[in-house]
Amino acid sequence: MPHLVASVLAGAAFALAPAVPAVAAPGPTVVRLTLTFPESDTSAARSVVLFCEPPRGGHPAAARACAELARSGGRFERAEPFPTVCTLEYAPVVAEAEGTWRGRPVMFRREYPNQCALRAYTGTVFTF
């Protein structure tokens, strides 16, 4: 009989435990990154697909690019550039990103005066 009472009490304690909401896992991160060079004599466009959680895809530094995106909350450009010195060379490059960041749609498009400025503002994400 004491075992029955203990079982009933254990069941009651479980039933009275506060419900803990399940934390939804972040959705997938799949982003197509494209670089185009509008002033180039040829149609020099490059494109890769970046997957995060876990990092993989055609990006040569997928783990680092995913880590940078995670630190910025999925933003492709920083408010302040990395401290670097770039020349004033005008060789424009257009950076584009389209896909999903942790399950939410993202779209980014920005033109930079050259690749050095692109790297200063976007880090590793567009380095491919």
Number of C-alpha atoms within 10 A of each C-alpha: 6 7 8 9 10 11 12 12 12 12 11 11 11 11 10 9 8 8 8 6 6 6 6 6 8 11 12 16 21 23 21 18 23 18 22 17 20 15 12 12 7 8 10 11 13 12 17 17 17 24 22 20 14 11 17 16 17 14 23 15 17 22 20 15 23 23 17 18 20 14 10 12 11 17 16 23 19 12 8 9 14 13 8 9 9 12 9 10 10 11 14 18 22 18 23 19 23 16 19 18 22 18 13 12 12 17 14 13 14 13 16 17 15 18 21 19 21 23 19 18 20 23 20 22 26 22 16 15
